[in-house]
Amino acid sequence: MAQKVRTRMAPSPTGEYHVGHIATLLKNYAWAKHNGGDFILRIEDTDQVRKVDGAVEKILSVIKGYGLDWDEGPEKGGPYGPYVQSERLEIYKEAAQLLLDNDKAYYCFATAEELTELRDKQRAEKLPPKYDGRYRDYPKEEALKRVAAGEPYVIRLKVPKDVTVTFTDLLRGDISVESSNVDDQVLMKSDGFPTYHLAVIVDDHAMGITHVLRGEEWISSTPKHVLIYKAFGWEPPIYAHIPVFLNPDGKGKMSKRKGTVSAQSFLDAGYLPEALLNFFMILGWAHPEQKEILSLDEYIKYFDPKDISSKSVVFDVNKLQWINGVYIRNLTDAELLNRLKPFIPADCSLDQAEAILPLIKERLVTLSDFEPQTAFFYRAINIDKEILTKRSTPEIVQGQLDDTSKALNDLEIWSEEKIEESVRALQQEKDWKTKQYFMMLRYAVSGSAATPPLFSMISVLGKKLVLERLSAARAIL
């Protein structure tokens, strides 16, 4: 029987969770579900120096905020727990001891000063910085005496000499590296914590991980990982290294210097989680029918990591905005109103928002557009005399405002239809220039040249407020 597919994502609580992390998590999740397997979440907090308080909770929250979940991990448990590395220290110590006992690793007592001196010397000689193996063949009995005496040490992997390390990447095929180019990697640090390289192999093996889908920046570390697997006598998982996102301008890896990269910040900016996931789906991967709008279930059905492009892709914000707009317009008004609640300002009532929403739904790109597109409905406006009288004269505009106020005040039924009928009849009767008059009226009641449809807007603003604003506009002439 085929082995059950198990994938994982293993975030480190060292800061904000990147959109690239969510995109990679999505791929791991989808591949597990495509195969009827399990997706595991593991917290890799062995870097205690960079660990940020509260970061774990934020990571779990943002993953849920994107509508994703995990089968095993924090808050859920599972048969291979604990799922937090700092709670698995004894497991790593036992693993490191196993390598020591089998002469696959060794104690190293080189001080930080010695290693700095070594690197400086190598740089001066234009050599790549690399540990020189000075304790590789140190007598084991002597090493154990120094350990017993309390001398600080690390444990390093004894990388085999003169062997070719080969692994298969689903995107790139076979990749080979000579072991002479692989450092004797530190496995256990002097503080008793494992390095990432030891912990990730021990955990992936213990948790039955079959596929590792991760960023391409890990390609250079994979030979080390394969060697650690071989040192234990374990079978490595299948690897797929996913290209990084490029900045929206196409220049360089997406970074904070060129704008936000925080996964939470995109939700805070009013992008719908399902639109973001859809965007991540099609970055570097194509649906068999070249569809650009697809659900998570459809993605799971068709996704295969071997179909991911090996080329880096631009994080195209325009494409993301288009996709988000499609998802917004596919919501019912009631669904959209519910999604908008965190973005509706305090001075706009829910009833007002409900009335305004149909007027702006087609214009929304993100949920955060609601306030700037609707503020004139519920906040005071400022009118500029020059804009108000553009393409006309103060005298003509004054007459237009007076006549429009009277016509609207005389309406017994305040509806979009009756407003349009009255205002158009007035314009035709007075023979006012169509473009000038309607632009002036739009500006007088909204303080803006770009608004929802004029008569819908006037209807929603209400008779009292419209008449007040026409009067205020007249007063500045």
N, C-alpha and C positions, 0 to 999 in steps of 0.2 A: 504494500500500500504506500502511496506517495506520502512524503513527509508533509505535515500541515504547515502552511506558510505562516510565518510569524515575523512581523516587521516591528520596528520601534522608532521612537524619537526620544532623544535624551538631552533635553535642554539644560544649560548651566545657569544657575541663578546669579549671574554676574551683571545684569543690567536689563534694559528693555528688550523685549522679544522682537526680532527683525521680521519684516514681511517675507524675506527669503526663508526664514525658519518655518513660517506658516505654509509657504508654498511647498517646502520639502516635506513637512509633516503631512500635508494633503496627499502627496504622492505615496508615502508609506502607508497611510490610512487606506487609500484607494486600492493599492496592490494587495493588501491583506484582505480587504472585503471582496475584491475581484475573485480571489481564490477561496473564499469562505474561511479565511484564516483569522488571526488575532492581531490587533494592533496594541502595542505596549508603550506606555509612557514611563520613562525613568528619569529621575533627577540626578544629574551629575554635578555634585557639589564638592568635589575633592579639592578644588581651588579655593581654600578657605580665606586666602588673602583678598581675593576679588569678590567674594560672596557678598551680595547686597541683601540686607534685611527686607523681608516682604516680597522679594522677587519671585519666590516660588508661587505664592498665592496669586501674584499678578500674571504669571505665565499660565497657570491653570485657568484663570479667569478669561484671558484673551483667547485661549484655545476654544473654550466654551462659547465665547462671544462670536467666534467665526462659525459656530454651529457644528463643531467637530467634537469627538469624544474618544475615549480609549477603553479597551476591554480589561486591561490590568494596569495597575499603577497607583499613584497617590490617590487617596480618598476612596479607592475601590479595593485595593489589595489584590490577591491572586496567589496562585500556587508557587510562585518563584520570588516572593517578597523577602525582605523589604525592597522597595523600589526607589530608595534614596541611598546614594552611594555612601554617605557618611554614616549610615546605619549598617554598612556591610564590611566594615574595616577588618574584622576577624577573617572574613572570607578571603580578602586580598592578601592578608598576612600568611594564611595557610597556602595560598596559591604561590606566593613568592618563595615560601620555604620549600615547596615541592620542586621549584626550579633550581633552588640552591642545592637541594639534596641530589638532584640528577645532573649537576654540573652544567646546567643551562643558564645559570646566572651566578653573579659573584658580588661580594661586598666591595665597596669602593670608599676609601677614606680621604680622597682628594678634597682639599678645602676650597672654599669659594675663591680665595686669593690665588691658589695654585691654578685653578681653572681659568681665572681671568688672565693670569700671566701666560698660560698656554695659548689662549685665544689671541692675545696681543702679539705673541711671537709668530703665530700662524698667519695673522693678517699682515705683519711686517714682511713675511716671506711670500705673500700673495698666495697663500694656501687656504682652502676652505676650512672654516672652524670645525674642529672635530676632536672628540675625546681621544686621547692617545693610547688608551688601554693600559695605563701604568699599573693598575691593580688587577688586571685580567687573569694573570697567572700567579697572583700572590698566594703563598701557602695558606691553605684553608685553616690549619691549626692556628697560625698566627692571627689570621683574620678573626677567628672566633674568640681568641684571647682579648683582642682590642674591643670587640663588641661587648664582651663580658665586663670589661673595664669601664664601659660607659662612653667610649669614644664615638662621636657622631659618624654616621655612615649613610650611604645610599646603597640600594641594590640595583645592579645593572644587568641587562640581558647580555649573554655571551653570544654575540652574533657569529654564526659559522663563517669561516674564512673561505674565500674563493668559490662561492656557490652563486648560481643564478636564481633569483627570486622572481617567480612568474605568477601573476594572478590575472583573472579574466574580468574585464569591466564590460557590463552589458552594452554600454554606449560606444566603447572604443576597441573592444576585442582584447587580445592578450597584451599585457604590459610586463616587461621584464626589466629588472634592475640587478646589478651586480652587488653582492653583499659587501664588497669592499667600499661601496658608497653609502652603506647604512651604519650609523653610529651605534655603539653599545648603549642603547637607550636606557635611561633611568626608569626603573619599574616602581621602586618604593623610595619615597623621599625621606629625608632625615627626620621629618616631623611624624613619621609613622603612617602618613597618608600615601595611597598609591598615586602614581601619575595617571593621567588620562589613558595612556597607552595600555597599561596593565588592566586597569579597572574595566575599560570598555570591552576588552577581549574576555575577561573572566565573566562579566555580566552577560554579554551576548551569548556566550556558550551555555552558561547556567540557565538562561531564560529561553533557550531553544530558538534563537533568532536565525532565520533562514536567509533573509535578504537585508542588506544594508544599503539604503538609498540615502546618500548624503552629498554635501557640496563638493565640487571638484577641487577645492583647496585641500581636501584630505587625500588626494591621490598620492602625494609625496610621502604620506605617513603609512599608506597601505602596505608597502613591503615590510615595514617594521611589524605591523599587525600580523601579517602572514607568518613572519618568523616566530612571533610569540605563540601563534596557534600551533606551529610545528614543534616548538619547544615543549608544549604541553601534550603533543600527540593528538590534537583535536583537528577537526575538519573546519576550514574557514567558511563563512557564509558566502552568498553570491553578492557581488558588489555592483553598484551603479552610481557613478559620480556625476552629479547634476551641475551643469554650467551655472555660473553666477548671473545675476541680473546686472545689466549695464545701466548707468545713469540715463535719465530720459533724453539727454542730448547725445547718447551713444558713446560717450567718452568715459571710459574707465568703469570699474566696479561700483555699483550703487553704494553710496556712502552718505553719512550725515552731512558732509561738507556741501553736497549738492541738493539738500532737502531732507525731509523727514524719511526715516526708514522704519520707524516703530510700527509694529502691527496694530497696536491699540490706537495710534494716532489716525489711521485711516478710518477706523470705526468712529472715532471722535469727530472726524471731518464730515461724517454723514454718508460714507459709502456703505451700502448694504452688504452684510457678510456674504450672502449668496452671490452677489455680483463680484465681490473680490475673489471668491473661490473660483468662479467661472473665468475670471481674468487670469488667475494663476494656472488654471487648467490648460489654457490655450497658448501660454507662453512657452514656446519650445516644443509643443506637442500639438498634433492635429487630429481632429475627429475624422474617421474614415470618409464621412460625407462632407468634410470641410465646414461643418457647422461651427458657428462661433458662440451661439447661445445654447447652453446645455446644462442640465441639472446634475447634481452630485451623483444620483443613481445612474444616469446615462454615462457619466465619466467613469464610474466604477466598472460599468459593463465593458467599456472599450479600452480602458487604460492598460498599457503594458510598458514598463520602464525602458525596454529595448527600443521603443519608438520615439523616445525623447531625443531631440536634436543635441548633438555634442557641441554645438556652437552657442556662445553666450547670446542672450536676447535682451533687447532694449526694454526697459520698464516704461512702456508707452502710456503715459498718463491720459492722453487723448482717447486712446482705445478704452482705458478703464472708465473714463467719464461717459463714453458712449454706452458701454455695457451697463453701467449703473443707471443711466437714464432709461434704458430698455426695461430694466427690472422695476424701476419706480413706476413706469407707466403700465406695467403688467399687474400692479397691485390694485385692488379695489380702493375706492376712496376711504372706506372704513379701515382697511388694512394700513393704508398709507398714513392716515391720521394717527393710528396707534404707534407706528414707527417714528412719527414726527414728534411725539410728546417730549422727548428730551431736548428737542431743538426749538420748541415753541417758547418764545420769551414770556416772562411773567406778566407783561402788560398786554398780552394778547390772550383773550379767553379761549377756551376750547371751542365754545360755540362760534366765536369769530373765525377761528382757524378752520372749522368745518365748513363755514360759508365761503371762505376765501379759497380753500384748497382746489376746487374744480377749475378755478380761474388760472392757477399757476402750475398745475400738475404737469402739463406738457413742457413747461419751461424749466422744471427742476432738473439739475444735473446731480446734485448731492442734497441730502436732507438739510445740511447747514445753509443751503441757499434760501431756505424758507424766510428767515428773518430779513435779510437784505432785499428780498423781492416783495415783501409784504409790509414792511415797517410803516409805510404811509397810510395803511388802513387804520392803524391804532396809535400812531404818534403824530405830533404836530409837524407840519411841513413848512419849509421856507420857500418863498417865491421871489425870483429875481425879475425885476422889471424889464430888463433887456430881453430875457428869454421869453417872457410873457408877451411882449409886443413885437417879437421877431416876425418879419415879413408883413408888418402892418404898422399902425400908428397908435399911440395911447388913446386917442379919441375914438377910433374905430373899435379897439378892444374894449374900451369902457362901455360902449353901446352893446357890444356882443355879450358882455357879462351881465349887463342889466336885463337885456331881453331873454337871455338863457335862464337867469334866475327866476324871472316872472313865469316863463313857460313851465319850468320844473315845479315851481311853487303851486301852480294851478292844477297839477296832476292829482287826480283823486285816487288813482291806483298807481302805486310805486312798484313797477316791474320793469325788467330789462326791455320787454317788448314796447311798453308804453313810453318809456324814456327815449328809446331809439326813434319811435314814430314821431314824438314831439320835437326832438332836437333836429332831426333831418328835415322835418317840415319847416321849422324856423330857418334853417340854413338856406333852404331853397327859396323861401319867401323873401328873405333879405338879400339873396344872391351873394352871400359871402363866399370867398374863395375856400373851397373844400379843405385843402391841405392845411392852410393857415388856421382856419377856424377850429378844426378838430384837434390839431396839435396844441393850439392855445387852450382849449377846453380840457384836454388831457392833463396838461401841465398845471392848470389852475386848480384842479381837484386833487392831484396826486403829488405835485412838486417834482415830477419825473417825466422824461420823454419816453421812457421804456416801461410799459405797464401791461397788465393783462388787457383783453379786449375792453374798449372804452365803456360801452353801455353795460356790460356785465359788472365792471368795476364800479360804475356810478350806482348801480342797483345795490351792490353789497355795501358800499360806503354808507348808504342810507340818506334819506332826504335831508334831515337836519344838518348832518355834517357837510354834505355837498353844498347846501345853501350858505352855510357859514364860510366855507372855503372860497366860494365865488365872491362873497361879500368882502372877505379879507383880501382877495386878489384885486378887486376893484379899488380898495382903499389905498393901494400903493401907487396908483396911477395919478 
